[in-house]
Amino acid sequence: MAVDIIDLLLDGLESEEELYVYHEIVHNRHVVERLRERGAIFVDTIAEIPEGSIVVFSAHGVSPAVREEAADRHLKCIDATCPLVTKVHAEAIRYEKRGWQIILIGHRNHQEVVGTQGEAPNAIQVVESPSDIPSLYIDDPDKLVYLTQTTLSIEDAEIIISALKAAFPTIHAPPSDDICYATTNRQIAVRDDAASADLVLVVGSNNSSNSLRLTEIAHSVGTPAHLLDDVTHLQETWLDGVETVLITAGASAPEHLVLEIVDHLVKHHDGELQDESTIDEGMSFSIPPTVTSFLELRNITVEGKSK
């Protein structure tokens, strides 16, 4: 959805307009480079954006402070935050209003965690590992809840959650699991099938948390694993003595990058493809109204662009 938003907005720009994106729209090098070639300008601070310009907030979400800074610069803001991240933001806001303290499980400097913490800075404490738990300051353990970064490793989250429950037996869980369904499905698949493979290839970029987790899961069951952006990074020595390769991808990796690797293995290594994917995720997200309104003013159709 977030990538579609950038493409649609670029299609609808007037000749003198520029489109700015606050942080990488998703953590995938190929996606970002393609959009940059189309004219998207990626920035790390709101101050870099000229007043009155169009800015898109990335799929990882932003804090209210960033929105306020953008408003002060009179920017036209388009929100491409993943709805699953928005759900965690809403949970943080709701629990803060109740007067509860929130433990946010995640990587402290990850853009998603920074944005979520910004929704309730006085109520949220970030925990990256069980070793952080003794230093937490808890007023009332009966009014305590944990939330999680959506792209965490399931195993890592479970270890921290178990440690939190041991330290605070009455801690509350979120109403529903916060970890992204796409992240969860891929992690379960690798956990279940990596031991049956000689090698795991994960298509994704080094700055993608969920892609890195997939390689870690493969290593944890004893199977060599490599993270690669595309087929050009495939090293033939990785395939020495290998009969079975498990191929998976980070949640934001374009499908064509996966298919190019599959095609290479089939053509150059006499590979035989066995599609073991059995999950129909059946999830769709509509293009936000702010985007459709912007494009309708310019007679740009958005039909068929929901993902």
HELIX and SHEET records of a PDB file:
HELIX    1   1 ALA A    2  GLY A   12  1                                  11    
HELIX    2   2 ARG A   29  ARG A   38  1                                  10    
HELIX    3   3 ILE A   46  GLU A   48  5                                   3    
HELIX    4   4 PRO A   64  ASP A   72  1                                   9    
HELIX    5   5 PRO A   83  LYS A   97  1                                  15    
HELIX    6   6 GLN A  111  GLU A  119  1                                   9    
HELIX    7   7 PRO A  130  SER A  135  5                                   6    
HELIX    8   8 PRO A  141  LYS A  143  5                                   3    
HELIX    9   9 ILE A  154  ALA A  167  1                                  14    
HELIX   10  10 TYR A  181  ASP A  193  1                                  13    
HELIX   11  11 ALA A  194  SER A  196  5                                   3    
HELIX   12  12 SER A  209  SER A  220  1                                  12    
HELIX   13  13 VAL A  231  HIS A  233  5                                   3    
HELIX   14  14 GLU A  236  LEU A  239  5                                   4    
HELIX   15  15 GLU A  255  HIS A  268  1                                  14    
HELIX   16  16 PRO A  289  GLU A  296  1                                   8    
SHEET    1   A 4 ILE A  41  VAL A  43  0                                        
SHEET    2   A 4 LEU A  19  TYR A  22  1                                        
SHEET    3   A 4 ILE A  54  PHE A  57  1                                        
SHEET    4   A 4 LYS A  76  ASP A  79  1                                        
SHEET    1   B 3 ILE A 124  VAL A 127  0                                        
SHEET    2   B 3 GLN A 101  ILE A 105  1                                        
SHEET    3   B 3 LEU A 144  THR A 148  1                                        
SHEET    1   C 3 ALA A 225  LEU A 228  0                                        
SHEET    2   C 3 LEU A 199  VAL A 203  1                                        
SHEET    3   C 3 VAL A 245  ALA A 249  1                                        
END                                                                             
